[in-house]
Amino acid sequence: MDTLTRLAALLHEAGDLVASLAHAEPSAPGERLLTQRDAAERLHLSHQRVGELARQGILKGRKVGRYWRFPVEALAAFAHATEPVPTAPRGRIAPPVKPLAAASRKLRRLRRGA
């Protein structure tokens, strides 16, 4: 086997190894991948939220090592999605008030003249 053929085979094996380590298929030629922060900037979300959406499978992305990468096409598809993405509530939320209890409190106040 000549040196050039052997080198090509080694490079091919190395490419397969890198792809398997990244738990992703090799990207298609010309496919543009963005970092998590770039994706967050384009979607007007925090980079933590983008990572959360990727882990949940809502936003298509792939892990390259320990970092997320996102195809531009996946961001466009996500941005044009018809359903809004559910967001986690922030801070403490008051329990829902029963309509009947609220109405009876208002009635008591009216009777007292308040």
C-alpha positions, -999 to 999 in steps of 0.1 A, spaced: 0 0 0 15 33 -9 19 61 16 -8 83 2 -34 56 2 -25 47 38 -27 83 49 -61 87 33 -73 56 51 -60 69 84 -77 102 79 -109 86 71 -108 64 103 -99 95 123 -129 113 109 -152 84 118 -137 83 153 -143 121 159 -179 118 146 -186 88 170 -170 107 199 -193 137 192 -224 114 192 -234 129 159 -233 122 123 -206 141 104 -221 174 92 -230 176 55 -206 195 34 -214 232 35 -237 229 65 -232 259 88 -232 251 125 -236 278 151 -225 278 188 -250 279 216 -244 316 222 -248 324 185 -280 304 184 -293 322 215 -286 356 200 -304 347 168 -334 334 187 -334 362 213 -332 336 241 -306 330 268 -279 305 260 -291 284 290 -327 282 275 -312 272 241 -293 244 258 -324 233 277 -345 232 245 -318 211 228 -317 187 257 -355 183 255 -353 177 218 -374 208 209 -345 225 192 -325 203 168 -288 204 176 -259 181 182 -232 178 208 -196 182 196 -176 171 225 -192 189 254 -206 218 234 -238 222 215 -238 231 178 -269 241 159 -275 240 121 -288 274 107 -317 255 91 -328 241 125 -329 276 139 -350 288 110 -374 259 115 -376 266 152 -382 303 147 -411 296 123 -427 270 145 -464 275 150 -466 265 187 -450 288 213 -423 272 234 -434 267 270 -414 287 295 -408 279 331 -423 303 355 -399 326 374 -401 334 410 -429 324 434 -464 320 420 -495 326 440 -519 297 441 -550 302 419 -579 319 436 -612 301 434 -637 325 417 -664 318 443 -641 327 472 -630 359 455 -666 369 448 -677 362 484 -648 384 497 -659 412 474 -695 408 486 -685 410 523 -665 442 516 -695 457 499 -718 448 528 -694 464 553 -693 496 532 -656 494 524 
